[in-house]
Amino acid sequence: MTRSSGRYVFRAYFARQRAQFGPEVAASLRQVGALMEWSSPQLVAIDIEGGRAQIVADILHGFAEAGRLVYETGKTAR
């Protein structure tokens, strides 16, 4: 790697089918410019540029506190 992309990655897991909470979460993330890729009905990868990573983390934290998902961060930008 010659230089970092400056982007951050998160992964979110929905214990229930995404149909229950997925659309609300996806809409919130799209509003801040996040890119999402669903790898299963319950698992989504979220990509965001570095300057908006904290916003995404705050959104995910709020949904996690409400019991709607579990999330983790991927490798951080350098």
C-alpha positions in Angstrom: 0.0 0.0 0.0 1.5 3.3 -1.0 -1.1 5.5 0.8 -4.3 5.1 2.7 -7.7 5.8 1.1 -8.7 7.8 4.2 -12.0 5.8 4.4 -13.4 4.0 7.4 -15.3 0.7 7.4 -17.9 -0.6 9.8 -19.8 -3.9 10.0 -23.3 -4.1 11.4 -25.2 -7.3 12.3 -29.0 -7.5 12.7 -30.1 -10.3 15.0 -33.5 -10.2 13.4 -34.2 -9.9 9.7 -33.1 -6.6 8.2 -36.6 -6.0 7.1 -37.5 -5.0 10.6 -34.7 -2.3 11.1 -32.6 -2.3 8.0 -34.5 0.3 6.0 -34.4 2.8 8.8 -30.7 2.2 9.4 -29.9 2.3 5.7 -31.8 5.6 5.2 -29.9 7.2 8.1 -26.6 6.1 6.7 -27.4 7.2 3.2 -28.2 10.7 4.4 -24.6 11.1 5.5 -23.1 9.6 2.3 -22.3 6.1 3.5 -21.9 3.3 1.0 -23.4 -0.1 2.1 -23.0 -3.7 0.9 -25.3 -6.4 2.3 -23.5 -9.8 2.4 -26.5 -11.5 4.0 -30.0 -10.5 5.2 -28.4 -9.7 8.5 -24.9 -8.4 7.8 -24.0 -5.1 6.1 -20.6 -3.5 5.5 -20.6 0.3 5.7 -17.9 2.5 4.0 -17.5 6.2 4.7 -14.9 8.9 4.0 -12.8 9.8 7.1 -14.4 13.2 7.8 -17.8 11.6 8.3 -16.7 8.5 10.2 -17.7 9.8 13.6 -21.2 10.7 12.3 -21.6 7.1 11.2 -20.2 5.8 14.5 -22.8 7.9 16.4 -25.7 6.7 14.2 -24.6 3.0 14.7 -24.1 3.6 18.4 -27.7 5.0 18.7 -29.2 2.0 16.9 -27.1 -0.4 19.0 -28.2 1.3 22.2 -31.8 0.8 21.1 -31.1 -3.0 20.6 -31.5 -2.9 16.8 -28.1 -4.0 15.8 -24.5 -4.9 16.9 -21.6 -3.2 15.1 -17.9 -3.1 14.9 -15.3 -0.9 13.2 -13.0 -2.2 10.6 -9.5 -1.0 10.0 -9.2 2.8 10.6 -7.9 5.3 8.1 -4.3 6.4 8.5 
